[in-house]
């Protein structure tokens, strides 16, 4: 079974699948990561929580939409 990596962005409430490499960078305390999706670019700003359920790893983090 394939392992998947997710980030849930708050307050936007958006769930996005990440690559393993991007996930591993995003979970670091001092990481500067921007998630690019069709709705816009969201910068992870902090307050990170990490957990796993089976083959799924989740990062729940605060974010701020970046101006276009």
C-alpha positions as CSV (number, residue, x, y, z in Angstrom):
1,X,0.0,0.0,0.0
2,X,1.3,3.5,-1.0
3,X,2.1,6.0,1.8
4,X,0.5,9.4,1.3
5,X,1.4,12.8,2.8
6,X,-1.1,15.5,3.4
7,X,-1.2,19.1,4.7
8,X,-4.4,20.6,6.0
9,X,-4.3,24.4,5.8
10,X,-6.1,26.6,8.4
11,X,-8.0,28.8,8.5
12,X,-8.6,28.0,4.8
13,X,-9.7,24.4,5.6
14,X,-8.0,23.0,2.4
15,X,-6.5,19.5,2.3
16,X,-3.6,19.1,-0.2
17,X,-1.5,16.0,-1.0
18,X,2.3,16.7,-0.8
19,X,5.3,14.7,-2.1
20,X,7.3,13.0,0.6
21,X,10.2,15.5,0.2
22,X,8.0,18.6,0.5
23,X,6.2,17.1,3.5
24,X,9.5,16.4,5.3
25,X,10.6,20.0,4.8
26,X,7.2,21.4,5.8
27,X,7.1,19.5,9.2
28,X,10.4,21.1,10.4
29,X,9.9,23.9,12.9
30,X,11.7,26.6,11.0
31,X,10.6,25.5,7.5
32,X,9.6,28.2,4.9
33,X,7.1,26.3,2.7
34,X,4.5,27.6,0.2
35,X,1.8,25.3,-1.1
36,X,0.7,26.2,-4.6
37,X,-2.8,25.1,-5.6
38,X,-5.3,26.4,-8.1
39,X,-7.1,28.5,-5.4
40,X,-3.9,30.4,-4.7
41,X,-0.5,30.1,-2.9
42,X,-0.6,29.4,0.8
43,X,2.5,30.0,3.0
44,X,2.7,27.7,6.1
45,X,3.1,30.1,9.0
46,X,3.3,27.8,12.0
47,X,1.3,26.2,14.8
48,X,2.0,22.8,13.2
49,X,0.5,19.5,14.4
50,X,1.6,16.2,12.9
51,X,-0.1,12.8,13.1
52,X,-0.4,9.5,11.1
53,X,-3.4,7.3,10.4
54,X,-2.3,4.0,8.8
55,X,-0.4,4.8,5.6
56,X,-1.4,8.5,5.7
57,X,0.7,11.2,7.3
58,X,-0.9,14.6,8.1
59,X,0.4,18.0,8.9
60,X,-2.1,20.5,10.2
61,X,-0.7,24.0,10.0
62,X,-1.7,27.6,10.0
63,X,-1.3,29.4,6.7
64,X,-1.6,32.8,5.0
65,X,-2.7,33.3,1.4
66,X,0.0,35.0,-0.6
67,X,-0.9,37.9,-2.8
68,X,-0.8,37.3,-6.6
